[in-house]
């Protein structure tokens, strides 16, 4: 395959493929409101929250606190995602993977969506403040403000570094989980934050390679849509290496043992190898394999961290 100034891969998922925002339109009003929150993205964010709480406690924390933190985190992330859909409804009409979103199909009106989103944010703040502490509530709200203000309203349409900077919001759940247990922040949660911060670009750019034509059609400068393929993959490899360094640094910082250490090394090597293979095989199928592995990576790594603490 010849590679020019853009990734030469098709921009449509094969039948049965999965990507953020590619679901069929919701068939009920309730389903449409749920779709506004991007539940699959919320699931991924919450995967990092509970293990971080376990690490902060040094064991299993109060089950009630875990439930409250998950509810508050779900409400905050759901509200942020709904505001994102409200702001991006114009470009969502232009992109294949987002054309079935509720504000595009007309299942929900813009004003309804915005009111719903703001209500979720208020509820999230109240739940976390009352059930956990003020710091966790402020952190959750700050993640929303950053995601909406910095990423959605500013960088997404203006900078090829949009997801690099704006993606920091997706790393905040580890800070929320830690602070919910301890009421403070220390070096450990910030190392975890760094790992998730560097994980986000290669995770999302793998998907963006698949949908590069969509981003061009919407005039969104997502990196793989505006730079040569080789440059985009080099950036993915660089961020992956930084992510691996953070996950290994966590071993001495958090005094983690063999279970986590082996998982961090093996999973990190697998992630890095997959991005290198993508550089040699610039296809849509390979980019989606990297995307899928990135999700498995986070799930298994944080699961290993939990087991390491509890066993």
KEKE-3310 file (N, C-alpha, C; in steps of 0.2 Angstrom, whole numbers, plus 5000, padded with zeros to 4 digits):
npx = (5004:5003:5008:5003:5000:4990:4981:4979:4966:4950:4935:4924:4916:4916:4902:4895:4905:4912:4912:4915:4900:4893:4881:4865:4850:4842:4826:4817:4811:4817:4828:4834:4838:4847:4857:4862:4871:4882:4885:4894:4907:4906:4907:4920:4927:4923:4929:4942:4940:4935:4946:4956:4951:4952:4966:4969:4963:4970:4964:4948:4937:4923:4908:4897:4902:4909:4898:4892:4902:4903:4890:4890:4901:4896:4885:4892:4900:4891:4883:4893:4896:4884:4883:4893:4888:4877:4884:4891:4882:4881:4892:4891:4881:4887:4896:4899:4899:4892:4880:4868:4865:4855:4852:4854:4846:4834:4827:4828:4827:4838:4837:4831:4841:4852:4847:4845:4858:4864:4857:4861:4874:4873:4867:4877:4887:4881:4878:4892:4897:4889:4890:4903:4915:4920:4931:4931:4919:4922:4933:4926:4917:4926:4932:4922:4920:4933:4933:4922:4924:4938:4942:4930:4924:4935:4948:4945:4940:4950:4964:4976:4981:4971:4965:4975:4977:4964:4960:4964:4953:4947:4956:4954:4944:4952:4958:4946:4941:4952:4952:4939:4941:4952:4951:4960:4975:4989:5005:5003:4990:4992:5002:4994:4985:4993:4997:4984:4982:4992:4988:4976:4977:4984:4974:4962:4966:4968:4955:4952:4960:4953:4941:4945:4941:4928:4931:4938:4928:4920:4928:4936:4951:4957:4972:4976:4969:4974:4988:5003:5002:5012:5017:5007:5006:5019:5017:5008:5015:5025:5017:5012:5024:5027:5016:5018:5029:5024:5015:5024:5032:5023:5024:5035:5031:5018:5020:5017:5014:5019:5009:5003:5014:5019:5008:5008:5020:5019:5007:5010:5020:5013:5004:5013:5019:5008:5005:5017:5016:5005:5011:5018:5008:4997:4981:4963:4958:4968:4970:4958:4960:4970:4964:4954:4962:4967:4957:4955:4967:4967:4957:4961:4974:4970:4962:4971:4979:4970:4968:4981:4982:4972:4974)
npy = (4994:5011:5025:5041:5058:5056:5044:5030:5022:5014:5023:5017:5007:4989:4977:4974:4980:4990:5005:5021:5029:5023:5016:5010:5021:5026:5018:5023:5036:5036:5028:5037:5047:5040:5037:5049:5051:5043:5029:5018:5024:5029:5017:5013:5023:5021:5009:5012:5018:5011:5001:5010:5016:5005:5003:5015:5013:5002:4990:4983:4996:5005:4998:5005:5018:5015:5013:5025:5034:5028:5031:5045:5048:5042:5050:5063:5061:5057:5069:5077:5071:5072:5086:5088:5082:5091:5102:5098:5094:5099:5095:5082:5078:5077:5066:5049:5039:5046:5050:5044:5049:5056:5070:5072:5064:5070:5065:5070:5087:5101:5110:5102:5092:5100:5105:5093:5088:5097:5096:5083:5086:5094:5085:5075:5083:5085:5072:5067:5076:5075:5061:5057:5067:5084:5087:5077:5079:5092:5089:5080:5089:5098:5090:5089:5103:5105:5096:5100:5114:5116:5105:5102:5114:5122:5116:5105:5108:5116:5112:5100:5094:5091:5080:5076:5086:5089:5076:5074:5075:5063:5056:5060:5052:5043:5052:5056:5044:5041:5052:5051:5041:5045:5059:5067:5071:5062:5057:5045:5044:5054:5048:5038:5045:5051:5039:5036:5048:5048:5036:5039:5046:5037:5027:5034:5039:5027:5024:5035:5034:5024:5032:5043:5050:5054:5064:5073:5077:5083:5094:5093:5093:5080:5071:5059:5062:5073:5073:5064:5047:5040:5049:5050:5038:5037:5046:5039:5029:5035:5041:5029:5023:5032:5031:5017:5019:5027:5017:5008:5015:5016:5005:5005:5017:5015:5003:4991:4973:4957:4952:4964:4969:4960:4960:4974:4974:4964:4968:4981:4979:4972:4982:4991:4984:4981:4994:4996:4986:4991:5002:4995:4989:4997:4997:4998:4988:4984:4995:4995:4984:4988:4998:4990:4982:4992:4995:4983:4982:4992:4987:4975:4978:4987:4978:4969:4977:4978:4965:4963:4971:4966:4952)
npz = (5000:4995:5004:5006:5009:5019:5029:5020:5021:5022:5027:5033:5045:5044:5042:5057:5065:5078:5086:5094:5096:5085:5086:5081:5079:5094:5099:5108:5119:5131:5128:5119:5128:5136:5126:5124:5134:5130:5134:5133:5133:5146:5153:5151:5157:5170:5173:5177:5189:5201:5204:5207:5218:5227:5227:5234:5246:5250:5251:5250:5249:5257:5252:5250:5248:5236:5227:5228:5222:5210:5205:5205:5197:5185:5182:5181:5170:5160:5159:5154:5141:5135:5134:5125:5114:5111:5108:5097:5087:5074:5067:5069:5060:5048:5049:5047:5057:5068:5064:5068:5081:5094:5093:5080:5073:5078:5088:5101:5106:5105:5116:5126:5127:5132:5144:5151:5152:5160:5172:5175:5178:5190:5198:5199:5206:5218:5223:5224:5233:5245:5247:5246:5246:5246:5238:5228:5221:5216:5207:5198:5192:5187:5177:5168:5164:5158:5148:5140:5139:5135:5126:5118:5114:5110:5106:5098:5085:5080:5082:5079:5090:5098:5105:5112:5122:5126:5130:5143:5152:5152:5160:5173:5181:5189:5198:5205:5210:5219:5228:5233:5242:5250:5252:5248:5237:5231:5225:5219:5213:5203:5195:5190:5183:5174:5166:5160:5154:5144:5137:5131:5118:5108:5109:5104:5092:5085:5082:5075:5063:5056:5053:5046:5034:5038:5048:5040:5031:5041:5044:5055:5063:5067:5071:5063:5051:5046:5044:5037:5037:5043:5052:5061:5066:5072:5082:5090:5094:5102:5112:5118:5123:5133:5141:5145:5153:5164:5169:5174:5183:5193:5200:5210:5216:5221:5228:5222:5218:5211:5203:5197:5191:5182:5173:5169:5162:5152:5145:5141:5133:5123:5118:5113:5103:5095:5090:5082:5073:5066:5060:5050:5044:5037:5038:5039:5046:5054:5062:5069:5077:5085:5092:5098:5106:5115:5123:5130:5136:5146:5154:5158:5164:5175:5182:5186:5194:5205:5209:5214:5225:5233:5235)
capx = (5000:5007:5006:5004:4999:4985:4981:4975:4961:4943:4932:4918:4916:4913:4896:4896:4910:4910:4916:4911:4894:4891:4875:4859:4847:4837:4820:4812:4813:4822:4834:4838:4842:4853:4862:4866:4877:4887:4886:4900:4912:4906:4909:4927:4929:4922:4934:4948:4938:4935:4953:4960:4948:4955:4973:4969:4961:4974:4960:4941:4934:4916:4904:4892:4906:4910:4892:4891:4907:4901:4884:4892:4905:4892:4881:4896:4903:4885:4882:4898:4895:4878:4885:4897:4883:4874:4889:4894:4877:4881:4897:4888:4877:4892:4900:4895:4898:4888:4874:4862:4864:4848:4851:4855:4839:4828:4823:4828:4828:4844:4836:4830:4847:4856:4844:4846:4865:4865:4854:4866:4880:4871:4866:4884:4891:4878:4879:4898:4899:4886:4891:4910:4918:4920:4936:4929:4914:4925:4937:4922:4915:4932:4933:4917:4922:4939:4931:4918:4927:4945:4942:4924:4923:4941:4953:4942:4939:4955:4970:4978:4983:4964:4963:4981:4976:4957:4959:4965:4947:4946:4960:4952:4941:4957:4958:4940:4941:4957:4950:4933:4943:4956:4950:4966:4978:4996:5009:5001:4985:4994:5005:4989:4982:4998:4996:4978:4983:4996:4984:4970:4979:4984:4967:4957:4969:4967:4949:4952:4962:4947:4936:4949:4937:4923:4934:4939:4921:4917:4933:4939:4958:4960:4978:4977:4965:4978:4995:5004:5000:5018:5018:5002:5008:5025:5015:5005:5021:5028:5013:5012:5030:5026:5011:5021:5034:5020:5013:5030:5033:5018:5026:5038:5027:5012:5022:5013:5018:5021:5003:5002:5021:5019:5003:5010:5026:5016:5002:5013:5024:5008:5001:5018:5020:5002:5006:5022:5013:5000:5015:5020:5002:4992:4975:4958:4957:4973:4969:4953:4963:4974:4958:4951:4967:4968:4951:4957:4973:4965:4952:4965:4979:4967:4960:4977:4980:4965:4970:4987:4980:4967:4977)
capy = (5000:5017:5030:5048:5063:5054:5037:5027:5017:5016:5026:5015:5000:4983:4975:4971:4983:4994:5011:5026:5033:5020:5012:5012:5026:5023:5018:5026:5043:5035:5026:5042:5051:5036:5037:5056:5050:5039:5024:5014:5028:5029:5011:5013:5028:5018:5003:5014:5021:5006:4999:5016:5016:4999:5005:5021:5010:4996:4984:4985:5001:5004:4997:5011:5023:5013:5014:5033:5036:5026:5035:5052:5048:5041:5057:5068:5059:5057:5075:5080:5068:5075:5093:5087:5080:5097:5107:5095:5092:5101:5091:5075:5076:5076:5060:5042:5036:5049:5052:5042:5052:5058:5077:5072:5061:5074:5061:5075:5093:5104:5113:5097:5089:5104:5105:5086:5087:5102:5092:5077:5088:5096:5079:5072:5086:5084:5065:5066:5080:5072:5054:5056:5073:5090:5087:5072:5083:5097:5086:5078:5095:5101:5086:5091:5109:5104:5092:5104:5121:5115:5100:5102:5121:5126:5112:5099:5110:5120:5110:5093:5091:5091:5074:5075:5090:5088:5069:5074:5075:5056:5053:5062:5048:5040:5057:5056:5038:5041:5057:5049:5037:5048:5066:5071:5068:5061:5056:5039:5045:5058:5043:5034:5050:5051:5033:5037:5054:5046:5031:5042:5048:5031:5024:5037:5039:5021:5024:5041:5031:5021:5037:5049:5053:5057:5070:5078:5079:5088:5099:5092:5091:5075:5070:5055:5065:5079:5072:5058:5041:5038:5054:5049:5031:5039:5049:5034:5025:5039:5041:5022:5022:5037:5027:5011:5022:5028:5011:5004:5019:5015:4999:5007:5023:5012:4997:4985:4967:4953:4952:4970:4971:4956:4963:4980:4973:4960:4972:4986:4976:4970:4988:4994:4979:4982:5000:4995:4982:4996:5006:4991:4986:5003:4996:4999:4982:4984:5001:4993:4979:4992:5001:4985:4980:4997:4994:4977:4984:4996:4983:4970:4982:4989:4972:4966:4981:4977:4958:4964:4974:4962:4946)
capz = (5000:4995:5009:5005:5015:5023:5030:5015:5024:5021:5033:5036:5048:5041:5046:5064:5068:5084:5087:5098:5092:5079:5087:5078:5083:5099:5097:5113:5121:5136:5125:5116:5133:5138:5121:5124:5139:5128:5140:5132:5135:5153:5156:5151:5162:5177:5174:5181:5196:5207:5205:5210:5225:5230:5228:5239:5253:5252:5251:5247:5252:5259:5246:5249:5245:5229:5224:5227:5218:5203:5203:5204:5191:5179:5181:5178:5163:5156:5157:5149:5135:5132:5132:5119:5108:5110:5104:5090:5083:5067:5063:5069:5054:5043:5050:5046:5064:5072:5061:5072:5087:5095:5091:5073:5071:5080:5094:5106:5104:5108:5123:5130:5128:5136:5151:5154:5153:5166:5178:5177:5182:5196:5202:5201:5211:5225:5225:5226:5239:5250:5248:5247:5249:5241:5233:5223:5218:5212:5202:5193:5189:5183:5171:5163:5162:5154:5142:5136:5137:5132:5121:5113:5112:5108:5103:5094:5078:5079:5083:5078:5097:5102:5109:5117:5128:5129:5133:5150:5155:5153:5165:5179:5186:5194:5204:5208:5214:5225:5232:5236:5248:5255:5254:5246:5232:5232:5219:5216:5208:5198:5191:5186:5179:5168:5162:5157:5149:5138:5134:5127:5111:5104:5109:5100:5085:5081:5079:5070:5057:5053:5051:5044:5030:5042:5051:5034:5029:5046:5045:5061:5062:5071:5069:5057:5045:5043:5044:5034:5041:5046:5057:5066:5070:5077:5088:5094:5097:5107:5118:5121:5127:5139:5145:5148:5158:5169:5172:5177:5188:5198:5204:5216:5219:5225:5231:5219:5218:5205:5198:5193:5188:5176:5169:5166:5157:5146:5142:5138:5127:5118:5116:5109:5097:5090:5086:5078:5067:5063:5056:5045:5040:5038:5036:5043:5050:5059:5066:5074:5081:5090:5096:5103:5111:5120:5128:5134:5140:5152:5158:5162:5169:5181:5185:5189:5200:5210:5212:5217:5231:5237:5236)
cpx = (5004:5004:5008:5004:4993:4984:4976:4971:4954:4940:4926:4919:4913:4907:4898:4902:4907:4914:4911:4906:4892:4885:4870:4855:4842:4830:4815:4815:4818:4828:4838:4842:4848:4859:4865:4872:4883:4889:4892:4906:4912:4909:4917:4930:4929:4927:4940:4946:4939:4942:4957:4957:4951:4962:4973:4968:4966:4970:4953:4938:4927:4912:4900:4896:4908:4904:4891:4895:4905:4895:4886:4896:4901:4888:4886:4898:4897:4883:4887:4898:4889:4879:4889:4893:4879:4878:4890:4888:4877:4886:4895:4884:4881:4896:4896:4894:4894:4882:4867:4861:4858:4847:4852:4848:4833:4824:4823:4830:4834:4843:4835:4837:4852:4853:4845:4853:4867:4863:4858:4872:4879:4870:4872:4887:4888:4879:4887:4900:4896:4888:4899:4913:4918:4925:4934:4924:4917:4929:4932:4919:4920:4933:4928:4919:4928:4937:4927:4921:4934:4944:4936:4924:4929:4945:4950:4942:4945:4963:4971:4980:4977:4964:4969:4980:4969:4956:4961:4959:4946:4951:4958:4948:4946:4958:4952:4940:4946:4954:4944:4935:4947:4955:4955:4969:4986:4999:5006:4995:4987:4998:5000:4986:4987:4997:4990:4978:4986:4992:4979:4972:4979:4978:4963:4960:4968:4960:4948:4955:4957:4942:4939:4944:4931:4926:4936:4933:4919:4922:4936:4946:4961:4966:4979:4973:4969:4985:4997:5003:5006:5019:5013:5004:5014:5022:5011:5010:5024:5024:5012:5018:5029:5021:5014:5026:5030:5017:5018:5032:5029:5020:5029:5034:5021:5013:5018:5018:5019:5015:5003:5009:5021:5014:5005:5016:5023:5011:5005:5017:5019:5005:5006:5019:5014:5003:5012:5020:5008:5005:5017:5014:4996:4985:4969:4957:4962:4972:4963:4955:4967:4969:4955:4955:4968:4963:4953:4963:4971:4961:4957:4971:4976:4964:4966:4979:4976:4967:4976:4986:4976:4970:4983)
cpy = (5006:5022:5037:5053:5062:5047:5034:5021:5019:5019:5023:5008:4995:4981:4972:4975:4988:4999:5016:5029:5029:5016:5015:5017:5023:5023:5020:5032:5041:5032:5032:5046:5047:5037:5044:5055:5046:5033:5020:5018:5028:5023:5011:5018:5025:5012:5006:5017:5016:5003:5004:5017:5011:5000:5010:5018:5005:4990:4987:4990:5000:5003:5002:5017:5022:5015:5021:5036:5034:5030:5042:5052:5047:5047:5062:5067:5059:5064:5079:5077:5071:5082:5093:5086:5087:5102:5104:5093:5094:5097:5084:5073:5074:5069:5054:5039:5039:5052:5049:5044:5055:5065:5077:5070:5065:5070:5065:5081:5096:5106:5107:5093:5093:5104:5098:5085:5091:5099:5086:5080:5091:5090:5076:5076:5085:5077:5064:5070:5077:5065:5053:5062:5078:5090:5082:5075:5088:5094:5083:5083:5098:5097:5088:5098:5109:5101:5096:5111:5120:5111:5102:5109:5124:5121:5108:5102:5115:5118:5102:5090:5091:5086:5073:5079:5089:5081:5069:5073:5067:5052:5055:5057:5044:5045:5057:5050:5038:5046:5055:5045:5041:5055:5070:5068:5067:5059:5050:5040:5049:5053:5040:5039:5051:5045:5034:5043:5052:5040:5033:5043:5042:5027:5027:5038:5033:5021:5030:5039:5028:5026:5043:5053:5057:5064:5075:5081:5085:5094:5099:5089:5086:5072:5065:5057:5071:5079:5065:5052:5039:5043:5052:5043:5033:5042:5044:5030:5029:5040:5034:5021:5026:5033:5021:5014:5023:5022:5007:5009:5018:5009:5001:5013:5020:5006:4991:4979:4964:4953:4958:4971:4966:4958:4969:4979:4970:4964:4978:4984:4974:4976:4991:4990:4980:4989:5000:4991:4987:5000:5002:4989:4992:5001:4997:4994:4982:4989:4999:4988:4983:4995:4996:4983:4986:4997:4988:4978:4987:4991:4978:4973:4984:4983:4969:4970:4979:4970:4959:4966:4969:4955:4946)
cpz = (5000:5001:5007:5010:5019:5023:5024:5017:5023:5028:5035:5039:5044:5045:5052:5068:5073:5084:5091:5094:5086:5080:5082:5082:5088:5097:5102:5115:5127:5133:5122:5122:5135:5133:5121:5129:5136:5133:5139:5134:5143:5156:5156:5156:5169:5178:5178:5188:5202:5208:5209:5217:5230:5232:5234:5246:5255:5253:5249:5252:5254:5252:5245:5246:5238:5225:5223:5222:5211:5200:5201:5198:5184:5177:5178:5171:5158:5154:5153:5142:5131:5130:5125:5113:5106:5106:5097:5086:5076:5063:5064:5063:5048:5043:5050:5053:5069:5070:5064:5079:5088:5093:5084:5070:5073:5086:5100:5104:5108:5115:5128:5132:5133:5144:5155:5156:5160:5172:5180:5181:5189:5201:5204:5206:5218:5227:5228:5233:5245:5252:5249:5250:5244:5236:5227:5218:5213:5206:5197:5189:5185:5177:5166:5160:5157:5147:5137:5134:5133:5126:5116:5110:5108:5104:5097:5086:5076:5079:5082:5085:5101:5107:5114:5123:5131:5132:5140:5154:5157:5158:5172:5184:5191:5200:5208:5213:5220:5230:5236:5243:5253:5257:5251:5240:5233:5225:5216:5211:5202:5193:5187:5181:5173:5163:5158:5152:5143:5134:5129:5120:5106:5103:5104:5093:5081:5078:5074:5063:5053:5050:5049:5039:5033:5045:5046:5032:5034:5047:5052:5061:5067:5067:5063:5051:5042:5042:5040:5039:5045:5053:5063:5070:5074:5083:5093:5098:5103:5113:5122:5125:5134:5144:5149:5154:5165:5173:5176:5183:5194:5202:5210:5220:5224:5228:5229:5218:5211:5200:5194:5189:5181:5171:5165:5160:5151:5142:5138:5132:5121:5114:5111:5103:5092:5086:5081:5072:5063:5058:5049:5040:5041:5035:5041:5048:5056:5064:5071:5079:5087:5095:5101:5108:5117:5125:5133:5138:5146:5157:5162:5166:5175:5185:5189:5195:5206:5213:5216:5224:5236:5239:5241)
residu = (UNK:UNK:UNK:UNK:UNK:UNK:UNK:UNK:UNK:UNK:UNK:UNK:UNK:UNK:UNK:UNK:UNK:UNK:UNK:UNK:UNK:UNK:UNK:UNK:UNK:UNK:UNK:UNK:UNK:UNK:UNK:UNK:UNK:UNK:UNK:UNK:UNK:UNK:UNK:UNK:UNK:UNK:UNK:UNK:UNK:UNK:UNK:UNK:UNK:UNK:UNK:UNK:UNK:UNK:UNK:UNK:UNK:UNK:UNK:UNK:UNK:UNK:UNK:UNK:UNK:UNK:UNK:UNK:UNK:UNK:UNK:UNK:UNK:UNK:UNK:UNK:UNK:UNK:UNK:UNK:UNK:UNK:UNK:UNK:UNK:UNK:UNK:UNK:UNK:UNK:UNK:UNK:UNK:UNK:UNK:UNK:UNK:UNK:UNK:UNK:UNK:UNK:UNK:UNK:UNK:UNK:UNK:UNK:UNK:UNK:UNK:UNK:UNK:UNK:UNK:UNK:UNK:UNK:UNK:UNK:UNK:UNK:UNK:UNK:UNK:UNK:UNK:UNK:UNK:UNK:UNK:UNK:UNK:UNK:UNK:UNK:UNK:UNK:UNK:UNK:UNK:UNK:UNK:UNK:UNK:UNK:UNK:UNK:UNK:UNK:UNK:UNK:UNK:UNK:UNK:UNK:UNK:UNK:UNK:UNK:UNK:UNK:UNK:UNK:UNK:UNK:UNK:UNK:UNK:UNK:UNK:UNK:UNK:UNK:UNK:UNK:UNK:UNK:UNK:UNK:UNK:UNK:UNK:UNK:UNK:UNK:UNK:UNK:UNK:UNK:UNK:UNK:UNK:UNK:UNK:UNK:UNK:UNK:UNK:UNK:UNK:UNK:UNK:UNK:UNK:UNK:UNK:UNK:UNK:UNK:UNK:UNK:UNK:UNK:UNK:UNK:UNK:UNK:UNK:UNK:UNK:UNK:UNK:UNK:UNK:UNK:UNK:UNK:UNK:UNK:UNK:UNK:UNK:UNK:UNK:UNK:UNK:UNK:UNK:UNK:UNK:UNK:UNK:UNK:UNK:UNK:UNK:UNK:UNK:UNK:UNK:UNK:UNK:UNK:UNK:UNK:UNK:UNK:UNK:UNK:UNK:UNK:UNK:UNK:UNK:UNK:UNK:UNK:UNK:UNK:UNK:UNK:UNK:UNK:UNK:UNK:UNK:UNK:UNK:UNK:UNK:UNK:UNK:UNK:UNK:UNK:UNK:UNK:UNK:UNK:UNK:UNK:UNK:UNK:UNK:UNK:UNK:UNK:UNK:UNK:UNK:UNK:UNK:UNK:UNK:UNK:UNK:UNK:UNK:UNK:UNK)
# end
